[in-house]
Amino acid sequence: MAEPSRNKDNGSTSSPSRAKSREGGKTAVSKVVSDFVNGLSNEHRMLIVLKAQLYDGTWEPMLDDLQNRLAGKPYIFKLANRIQDDIERIKQMQEFEAEHKIDLADYIDLP
């Protein structure tokens, strides 16, 4: 899996207190998770926020919306014109979450 593009101006991304409660008492986020989260682009972060706030914390309804939009079917939320890129970003983050048994929304600041 390719690592997301680096964006150094995206602010603080991890929350040790969230990581501690999410990982059953561990006091620090694993380096793999921390490095992944710190490397997320603004586009990746936007998708995580949308997942958390509009799609009940799951990727599948968002992917369905994007794929329905591409197919000309009804969809719930109108995203930007970069649908294929967003689908790939979601799949990448979905795979990372499953592999590390985490929710990326726990590691970024949600508005």
N, CA, C and O atoms as a GROMACS GRO file, in nm:
protein
  444
    1MET      N    1   0.085  -0.118   0.000
    1MET     CA    2   0.000   0.000   0.000
    1MET      C    3   0.088   0.123   0.000
    1MET      O    4   0.183   0.132   0.078
    2ALA      N    5   0.058   0.218  -0.087
    2ALA     CA    6   0.136   0.340  -0.094
    2ALA      C    7   0.102   0.431   0.022
    2ALA      O    8  -0.013   0.436   0.067
    3GLU      N    9   0.201   0.501   0.069
    3GLU     CA   10   0.179   0.596   0.178
    3GLU      C   11   0.119   0.723   0.121
    3GLU      O   12   0.157   0.762   0.010
    4PRO      N   13   0.027   0.789   0.191
    4PRO     CA   14  -0.033   0.912   0.140
    4PRO      C   15   0.073   1.019   0.125
    4PRO      O   16   0.179   1.014   0.188
    5SER      N   17   0.043   1.118   0.040
    5SER     CA   18   0.138   1.225   0.019
    5SER      C   19   0.160   1.304   0.147
    5SER      O   20   0.068   1.321   0.227
    6ARG      N   21   0.281   1.351   0.165
    6ARG     CA   22   0.317   1.427   0.285
    6ARG      C   23   0.265   1.569   0.275
    6ARG      O   24   0.270   1.630   0.168
    7ASN      N   25   0.217   1.621   0.385
    7ASN     CA   26   0.174   1.760   0.392
    7ASN      C   27   0.216   1.810   0.528
    7ASN      O   28   0.153   1.779   0.629
    8LYS      N   29   0.322   1.888   0.532
    8LYS     CA   30   0.380   1.930   0.658
    8LYS      C   31   0.299   2.037   0.730
    8LYS      O   32   0.320   2.059   0.849
    9ASP      N   33   0.207   2.105   0.661
    9ASP     CA   34   0.133   2.215   0.722
    9ASP      C   35  -0.005   2.173   0.768
    9ASP      O   36  -0.096   2.255   0.770
   10ASN      N   37  -0.023   2.048   0.806
   10ASN     CA   38  -0.157   2.005   0.842
   10ASN      C   39  -0.180   1.995   0.991
   10ASN      O   40  -0.278   1.935   1.035
   11GLY      N   41  -0.092   2.054   1.071
   11GLY     CA   42  -0.119   2.070   1.213
   11GLY      C   43  -0.106   1.943   1.293
   11GLY      O   44  -0.063   1.839   1.243
   12SER      N   45  -0.144   1.953   1.418
   12SER     CA   46  -0.139   1.840   1.510
   12SER      C   47  -0.240   1.737   1.467
   12SER      O   48  -0.355   1.769   1.435
   13THR      N   49  -0.197   1.611   1.467
   13THR     CA   50  -0.287   1.508   1.415
   13THR      C   51  -0.318   1.398   1.513
   13THR      O   52  -0.421   1.332   1.499
   14SER      N   53  -0.236   1.376   1.610
   14SER     CA   54  -0.264   1.263   1.698
   14SER      C   55  -0.305   1.311   1.835
   14SER      O   56  -0.271   1.422   1.878
   15SER      N   57  -0.377   1.227   1.901
   15SER     CA   58  -0.424   1.260   2.034
   15SER      C   59  -0.390   1.144   2.125
   15SER      O   60  -0.459   1.042   2.123
   16PRO      N   61  -0.285   1.156   2.207
   16PRO     CA   62  -0.246   1.046   2.294
   16PRO      C   63  -0.359   0.999   2.385
   16PRO      O   64  -0.370   0.879   2.412
   17SER      N   65  -0.443   1.091   2.433
   17SER     CA   66  -0.551   1.048   2.520
   17SER      C   67  -0.651   0.961   2.446
   17SER      O   68  -0.700   0.862   2.500
   18ARG      N   69  -0.681   0.997   2.320
   18ARG     CA   70  -0.769   0.912   2.240
   18ARG      C   71  -0.702   0.779   2.213
   18ARG      O   72  -0.765   0.674   2.222
   19ALA      N   73  -0.573   0.783   2.179
   19ALA     CA   74  -0.501   0.660   2.148
   19ALA      C   75  -0.497   0.568   2.269
   19ALA      O   76  -0.512   0.447   2.256
   20LYS      N   77  -0.477   0.626   2.387
   20LYS     CA   78  -0.470   0.545   2.509
   20LYS      C   79  -0.601   0.472   2.532
   20LYS      O   80  -0.601   0.352   2.558
   21SER      N   81  -0.714   0.543   2.521
   21SER     CA   82  -0.842   0.478   2.546
   21SER      C   83  -0.876   0.380   2.434
   21SER      O   84  -0.939   0.277   2.460
   22ARG      N   85  -0.834   0.408   2.312
   22ARG     CA   86  -0.866   0.323   2.198
   22ARG      C   87  -0.781   0.197   2.198
   22ARG      O   88  -0.827   0.093   2.150
   23GLU      N   89  -0.660   0.202   2.250
   23GLU     CA   90  -0.569   0.090   2.242
   23GLU      C   91  -0.556   0.016   2.375
   23GLU      O   92  -0.455  -0.050   2.398
   24GLY      N   93  -0.654   0.025   2.459
   24GLY     CA   94  -0.658  -0.054   2.581
   24GLY      C   95  -0.548  -0.024   2.679
   24GLY      O   96  -0.492  -0.116   2.738
   25GLY      N   97  -0.514   0.103   2.700
   25GLY     CA   98  -0.420   0.138   2.803
   25GLY      C   99  -0.282   0.173   2.755
   25GLY      O  100  -0.200   0.218   2.835
   26LYS      N  101  -0.252   0.154   2.629
   26LYS     CA  102  -0.120   0.194   2.579
   26LYS      C  103  -0.110   0.345   2.589
   26LYS      O  104  -0.207   0.416   2.564
   27THR      N  105   0.006   0.393   2.625
   27THR     CA  106   0.020   0.537   2.648
   27THR      C  107   0.064   0.613   2.524
   27THR      O  108   0.059   0.736   2.524
   28ALA      N  109   0.107   0.545   2.420
   28ALA     CA  110   0.152   0.615   2.300
   28ALA      C  111   0.094   0.547   2.175
   28ALA      O  112   0.072   0.426   2.173
   29VAL      N  113   0.070   0.627   2.074
   29VAL     CA  114   0.024   0.576   1.947
   29VAL      C  115   0.142   0.503   1.884
   29VAL      O  116   0.256   0.549   1.892
   30SER      N  117   0.115   0.389   1.821
   30SER     CA  118   0.225   0.317   1.756
   30SER      C  119   0.288   0.406   1.650
   30SER      O  120   0.221   0.491   1.591
   31LYS      N  121   0.415   0.386   1.626
   31LYS     CA  122   0.487   0.467   1.528
   31LYS      C  123   0.427   0.452   1.389
   31LYS      O  124   0.422   0.549   1.314
   32VAL      N  125   0.382   0.333   1.354
   32VAL     CA  126   0.322   0.311   1.222
   32VAL      C  127   0.198   0.397   1.206
   32VAL      O  128   0.181   0.463   1.103
   33VAL      N  129   0.110   0.396   1.306
   33VAL     CA  130  -0.012   0.475   1.300
   33VAL      C  131   0.022   0.624   1.300
   33VAL      O  132  -0.033   0.701   1.221
   34SER      N  133   0.111   0.664   1.389
   34SER     CA  134   0.150   0.804   1.397
   34SER      C  135   0.208   0.853   1.265
   34SER      O  136   0.172   0.961   1.219
   35ASP      N  137   0.298   0.776   1.205
   35ASP     CA  138   0.357   0.814   1.077
   35ASP      C  139   0.252   0.823   0.968
   35ASP      O  140   0.255   0.915   0.886
   36PHE      N  141   0.159   0.728   0.966
   36PHE     CA  142   0.053   0.729   0.865
   36PHE      C  143  -0.034   0.854   0.881
   36PHE      O  144  -0.059   0.925   0.783
   37VAL      N  145  -0.079   0.879   1.001
   37VAL     CA  146  -0.166   0.994   1.027
   37VAL      C  147  -0.094   1.125   0.995
   37VAL      O  148  -0.153   1.214   0.934
   38ASN      N  149   0.031   1.136   1.035
   38ASN     CA  150   0.107   1.258   1.007
   38ASN      C  151   0.128   1.280   0.858
   38ASN      O  152   0.149   1.394   0.815
   39GLY      N  153   0.123   1.175   0.779
   39GLY     CA  154   0.141   1.186   0.635
   39GLY      C  155   0.014   1.209   0.556
   39GLY      O  156   0.018   1.222   0.434
   40LEU      N  157  -0.101   1.213   0.624
   40LEU     CA  158  -0.227   1.231   0.553
   40LEU      C  159  -0.237   1.369   0.491
   40LEU      O  160  -0.204   1.469   0.554
   41SER      N  161  -0.284   1.374   0.367
   41SER     CA  162  -0.307   1.502   0.299
   41SER      C  163  -0.437   1.564   0.351
   41SER      O  164  -0.514   1.499   0.422
   42ASN      N  165  -0.459   1.687   0.316
   42ASN     CA  166  -0.585   1.753   0.354
   42ASN      C  167  -0.705   1.680   0.293
   42ASN      O  168  -0.811   1.675   0.354
   43GLU      N  169  -0.689   1.624   0.173
   43GLU     CA  170  -0.797   1.548   0.110
   43GLU      C  171  -0.831   1.423   0.191
   43GLU      O  172  -0.948   1.391   0.210
   44HIS      N  173  -0.728   1.354   0.240
   44HIS     CA  174  -0.751   1.237   0.325
   44HIS      C  175  -0.824   1.278   0.452
   44HIS      O  176  -0.920   1.212   0.493
   45ARG      N  177  -0.779   1.385   0.514
   45ARG     CA  178  -0.840   1.432   0.640
   45ARG      C  179  -0.986   1.469   0.619
   45ARG      O  180  -1.071   1.439   0.704
   46MET      N  181  -1.016   1.536   0.507
   46MET     CA  182  -1.154   1.573   0.479
   46MET      C  183  -1.243   1.449   0.472
   46MET      O  184  -1.355   1.449   0.522
   47LEU      N  185  -1.192   1.344   0.408
   47LEU     CA  186  -1.269   1.221   0.398
   47LEU      C  187  -1.292   1.156   0.534
   47LEU      O  188  -1.400   1.102   0.560
   48ILE      N  189  -1.194   1.162   0.621
   48ILE     CA  190  -1.210   1.107   0.756
   48ILE      C  191  -1.315   1.186   0.833
   48ILE      O  192  -1.398   1.128   0.903
   49VAL      N  193  -1.312   1.318   0.821
   49VAL     CA  194  -1.413   1.402   0.888
   49VAL      C  195  -1.552   1.370   0.835
   49VAL      O  196  -1.645   1.354   0.913
   50LEU      N  197  -1.566   1.358   0.702
   50LEU     CA  198  -1.696   1.324   0.644
   50LEU      C  199  -1.744   1.188   0.692
   50LEU      O  200  -1.861   1.170   0.725
   51LYS      N  201  -1.651   1.091   0.697
   51LYS     CA  202  -1.688   0.957   0.746
   51LYS      C  203  -1.742   0.967   0.889
   51LYS      O  204  -1.845   0.908   0.921
   52ALA      N  205  -1.672   1.042   0.973
   52ALA     CA  206  -1.711   1.052   1.114
   52ALA      C  207  -1.842   1.128   1.132
   52ALA      O  208  -1.925   1.089   1.214
   53GLN      N  209  -1.860   1.235   1.056
   53GLN     CA  210  -1.973   1.323   1.082
   53GLN      C  211  -2.097   1.296   0.997
   53GLN      O  212  -2.209   1.324   1.042
   54LEU      N  213  -2.081   1.243   0.878
   54LEU     CA  214  -2.197   1.224   0.790
   54LEU      C  215  -2.233   1.078   0.764
   54LEU      O  216  -2.345   1.049   0.722
   55TYR      N  217  -2.140   0.988   0.789
   55TYR     CA  218  -2.162   0.849   0.753
   55TYR      C  219  -2.148   0.754   0.872
   55TYR      O  220  -2.109   0.639   0.856
   56ASP      N  221  -2.179   0.803   0.990
   56ASP     CA  222  -2.180   0.721   1.111
   56ASP      C  223  -2.050   0.644   1.133
   56ASP      O  224  -2.051   0.534   1.188
   57GLY      N  225  -1.937   0.702   1.091
   57GLY     CA  226  -1.808   0.642   1.116
   57GLY      C  227  -1.773   0.522   1.031
   57GLY      O  228  -1.680   0.449   1.064
   58THR      N  229  -1.845   0.501   0.920
   58THR     CA  230  -1.815   0.387   0.834
   58THR      C  231  -1.787   0.434   0.691
   58THR      O  232  -1.843   0.534   0.645
   59TRP      N  233  -1.700   0.362   0.624
   59TRP     CA  234  -1.660   0.399   0.488
   59TRP      C  235  -1.761   0.356   0.382
   59TRP      O  236  -1.776   0.425   0.281
   60GLU      N  237  -1.831   0.245   0.403
   60GLU     CA  238  -1.913   0.187   0.298
   60GLU      C  239  -2.019   0.282   0.242
   60GLU      O  240  -2.033   0.290   0.120
   61PRO      N  241  -2.096   0.354   0.327
   61PRO     CA  242  -2.196   0.444   0.268
   61PRO      C  243  -2.134   0.556   0.184
   61PRO      O  244  -2.192   0.598   0.084
   62MET      N  245  -2.017   0.604   0.225
   62MET     CA  246  -1.950   0.708   0.148
   62MET      C  247  -1.903   0.652   0.013
   62MET      O  248  -1.920   0.716  -0.090
   63LEU      N  249  -1.844   0.532   0.015
   63LEU     CA  250  -1.804   0.469  -0.110
   63LEU      C  251  -1.925   0.446  -0.201
   63LEU      O  252  -1.916   0.468  -0.321
   64ASP      N  253  -2.036   0.402  -0.143
   64ASP     CA  254  -2.159   0.383  -0.222
   64ASP      C  255  -2.203   0.514  -0.286
   64ASP      O  256  -2.239   0.516  -0.404
   65ASP      N  257  -2.200   0.624  -0.209
   65ASP     CA  258  -2.236   0.755  -0.264
   65ASP      C  259  -2.148   0.793  -0.382
   65ASP      O  260  -2.197   0.837  -0.486
   66LEU      N  261  -2.018   0.775  -0.366
   66LEU     CA  262  -1.926   0.813  -0.473
   66LEU      C  263  -1.945   0.726  -0.597
   66LEU      O  264  -1.946   0.776  -0.709
   67GLN      N  265  -1.962   0.595  -0.575
   67GLN     CA  266  -1.982   0.506  -0.688
   67GLN      C  267  -2.117   0.531  -0.756
   67GLN      O  268  -2.127   0.522  -0.878
   68ASN      N  269  -2.220   0.562  -0.678
   68ASN     CA  270  -2.350   0.596  -0.735
   68ASN      C  271  -2.341   0.724  -0.818
   68ASN      O  272  -2.402   0.734  -0.924
   69ARG      N  273  -2.266   0.820  -0.768
   69ARG     CA  274  -2.250   0.945  -0.843
   69ARG      C  275  -2.181   0.918  -0.976
   69ARG      O  276  -2.222   0.971  -1.079
   70LEU      N  277  -2.077   0.836  -0.975
   70LEU     CA  278  -2.008   0.802  -1.100
   70LEU      C  279  -2.101   0.731  -1.197
   70LEU      O  280  -2.092   0.752  -1.318
   71ALA      N  281  -2.190   0.649  -1.146
   71ALA     CA  282  -2.282   0.572  -1.230
   71ALA      C  283  -2.407   0.651  -1.268
   71ALA      O  284  -2.493   0.600  -1.339
   72GLY      N  285  -2.418   0.776  -1.222
   72GLY     CA  286  -2.535   0.858  -1.252
   72GLY      C  287  -2.657   0.822  -1.171
   72GLY      O  288  -2.768   0.861  -1.205
   73LYS      N  289  -2.637   0.746  -1.062
   73LYS     CA  290  -2.747   0.709  -0.973
   73LYS      C  291  -2.761   0.814  -0.863
   73LYS      O  292  -2.672   0.897  -0.845
   74PRO      N  293  -2.871   0.810  -0.789
   74PRO     CA  294  -2.887   0.905  -0.677
   74PRO      C  295  -2.779   0.883  -0.571
   74PRO      O  296  -2.735   0.771  -0.548
   75TYR      N  297  -2.737   0.990  -0.509
   75TYR     CA  298  -2.636   0.986  -0.405
   75TYR      C  299  -2.673   1.085  -0.296
   75TYR      O  300  -2.755   1.175  -0.319
   76ILE      N  301  -2.613   1.069  -0.178
   76ILE     CA  302  -2.649   1.151  -0.062
   76ILE      C  303  -2.570   1.280  -0.056
   76ILE      O  304  -2.629   1.387  -0.043
   77PHE      N  305  -2.440   1.270  -0.066
   77PHE     CA  306  -2.356   1.386  -0.040
   77PHE      C  307  -2.275   1.421  -0.163
   77PHE      O  308  -2.213   1.333  -0.223
   78LYS      N  309  -2.275   1.548  -0.200
   78LYS     CA  310  -2.202   1.592  -0.318
   78LYS      C  311  -2.059   1.629  -0.281
   78LYS      O  312  -2.035   1.727  -0.210
   79LEU      N  313  -1.964   1.548  -0.330
   79LEU     CA  314  -1.823   1.578  -0.308
   79LEU      C  315  -1.766   1.644  -0.434
   79LEU      O  316  -1.834   1.656  -0.535
   80ALA      N  317  -1.641   1.686  -0.425
   80ALA     CA  318  -1.574   1.753  -0.536
   80ALA      C  319  -1.561   1.661  -0.657
   80ALA      O  320  -1.601   1.544  -0.652
   81ASN      N  321  -1.507   1.712  -0.765
   81ASN     CA  322  -1.497   1.640  -0.892
   81ASN      C  323  -1.391   1.530  -0.892
   81ASN      O  324  -1.374   1.464  -0.994
   82ARG      N  325  -1.322   1.509  -0.786
   82ARG     CA  326  -1.214   1.411  -0.782
   82ARG      C  327  -1.261   1.278  -0.722
   82ARG      O  328  -1.194   1.223  -0.634
   83ILE      N  329  -1.372   1.228  -0.766
   83ILE     CA  330  -1.434   1.110  -0.708
   83ILE      C  331  -1.343   0.988  -0.712
   83ILE      O  332  -1.327   0.920  -0.610
   84GLN      N  333  -1.282   0.959  -0.826
   84GLN     CA  334  -1.196   0.841  -0.834
   84GLN      C  335  -1.082   0.851  -0.735
   84GLN      O  336  -1.047   0.752  -0.670
   85ASP      N  337  -1.023   0.970  -0.722
   85ASP     CA  338  -0.914   0.989  -0.625
   85ASP      C  339  -0.964   0.966  -0.484
   85ASP      O  340  -0.896   0.903  -0.403
   86ASP      N  341  -1.083   1.016  -0.452
   86ASP     CA  342  -1.140   0.997  -0.318
   86ASP      C  343  -1.168   0.850  -0.290
   86ASP      O  344  -1.146   0.802  -0.179
   87ILE      N  345  -1.216   0.778  -0.390
   87ILE     CA  346  -1.242   0.635  -0.372
   87ILE      C  347  -1.112   0.564  -0.339
   87ILE      O  348  -1.108   0.480  -0.249
   88GLU      N  349  -1.005   0.595  -0.410
   88GLU     CA  350  -0.875   0.534  -0.383
   88GLU      C  351  -0.824   0.571  -0.244
   88GLU      O  352  -0.770   0.486  -0.174
   89ARG      N  353  -0.841   0.698  -0.203
   89ARG     CA  354  -0.799   0.740  -0.069
   89ARG      C  355  -0.876   0.662   0.037
   89ARG      O  356  -0.817   0.615   0.135
   90ILE      N  357  -1.005   0.649   0.018
   90ILE     CA  358  -1.089   0.577   0.115
   90ILE      C  359  -1.044   0.432   0.126
   90ILE      O  360  -1.031   0.380   0.237
   91LYS      N  361  -1.023   0.367   0.014
   91LYS     CA  362  -0.980   0.226   0.017
   91LYS      C  363  -0.847   0.212   0.090
   91LYS      O  364  -0.828   0.118   0.167
   92GLN      N  365  -0.755   0.306   0.065
   92GLN     CA  366  -0.625   0.304   0.131
   92GLN      C  367  -0.642   0.318   0.283
   92GLN      O  368  -0.583   0.242   0.359
   93MET      N  369  -0.723   0.415   0.325
   93MET     CA  370  -0.742   0.438   0.468
   93MET      C  371  -0.822   0.326   0.532
   93MET      O  372  -0.796   0.288   0.646
   94GLN      N  373  -0.919   0.272   0.460
   94GLN     CA  374  -1.000   0.160   0.510
   94GLN      C  375  -0.910   0.039   0.535
   94GLN      O  376  -0.924  -0.028   0.637
   95GLU      N  377  -0.820   0.012   0.442
   95GLU     CA  378  -0.727  -0.100   0.457
   95GLU      C  379  -0.634  -0.077   0.577
   95GLU      O  380  -0.607  -0.170   0.653
   96PHE      N  381  -0.585   0.045   0.592
   96PHE     CA  382  -0.496   0.077   0.704
   96PHE      C  383  -0.569   0.060   0.837
   96PHE      O  384  -0.514   0.003   0.931
   97GLU      N  385  -0.694   0.108   0.844
   97GLU     CA  386  -0.772   0.093   0.968
   97GLU      C  387  -0.793  -0.054   1.002
   97GLU      O  388  -0.778  -0.093   1.118
   98ALA      N  389  -0.826  -0.134   0.903
   98ALA     CA  390  -0.849  -0.277   0.929
   98ALA      C  391  -0.720  -0.346   0.972
   98ALA      O  392  -0.721  -0.428   1.064
   99GLU      N  393  -0.611  -0.314   0.907
   99GLU     CA  394  -0.483  -0.376   0.939
   99GLU      C  395  -0.437  -0.344   1.080
   99GLU      O  396  -0.379  -0.428   1.148
  100HIS      N  397  -0.463  -0.220   1.126
  100HIS     CA  398  -0.416  -0.175   1.256
  100HIS      C  399  -0.526  -0.171   1.362
  100HIS      O  400  -0.503  -0.131   1.476
  101LYS      N  401  -0.648  -0.213   1.323
  101LYS     CA  402  -0.762  -0.217   1.414
  101LYS      C  403  -0.783  -0.084   1.485
  101LYS      O  404  -0.793  -0.078   1.608
  102ILE      N  405  -0.789   0.023   1.405
  102ILE     CA  406  -0.809   0.158   1.458
  102ILE      C  407  -0.916   0.228   1.376
  102ILE      O  408  -0.959   0.179   1.271
  103ASP      N  409  -0.959   0.344   1.423
  103ASP     CA  410  -1.043   0.437   1.348
  103ASP      C  411  -0.962   0.565   1.335
  103ASP      O  412  -0.932   0.629   1.435
  104LEU      N  413  -0.927   0.602   1.213
  104LEU     CA  414  -0.843   0.720   1.192
  104LEU      C  415  -0.906   0.846   1.250
  104LEU      O  416  -0.834   0.941   1.282
  105ALA      N  417  -1.037   0.849   1.262
  105ALA     CA  418  -1.103   0.967   1.321
  105ALA      C  419  -1.060   0.989   1.466
  105ALA      O  420  -1.072   1.100   1.518
  106ASP      N  421  -1.010   0.885   1.530
  106ASP     CA  422  -0.961   0.898   1.667
  106ASP      C  423  -0.825   0.967   1.672
  106ASP      O  424  -0.777   1.001   1.780
  107TYR      N  425  -0.763   0.986   1.558
  107TYR     CA  426  -0.626   1.037   1.556
  107TYR      C  427  -0.612   1.173   1.487
  107TYR      O  428  -0.501   1.224   1.475
  108ILE      N  429  -0.722   1.231   1.442
  108ILE     CA  430  -0.716   1.366   1.387
  108ILE      C  431  -0.816   1.453   1.463
  108ILE      O  432  -0.909   1.402   1.525
  109ASP      N  433  -0.794   1.583   1.457
  109ASP     CA  434  -0.886   1.675   1.523
  109ASP      C  435  -1.007   1.697   1.434
  109ASP      O  436  -0.994   1.746   1.322
  110LEU      N  437  -1.124   1.660   1.483
  110LEU     CA  438  -1.248   1.680   1.407
  110LEU      C  439  -1.303   1.819   1.440
  110LEU      O  440  -1.298   1.863   1.555
  111PRO      N  441  -1.355   1.887   1.340
  111PRO     CA  442  -1.411   2.022   1.366
  111PRO      C  443  -1.533   2.016   1.456
  111PRO      O  444  -1.591   2.120   1.487
   0.00000   0.00000   0.00000
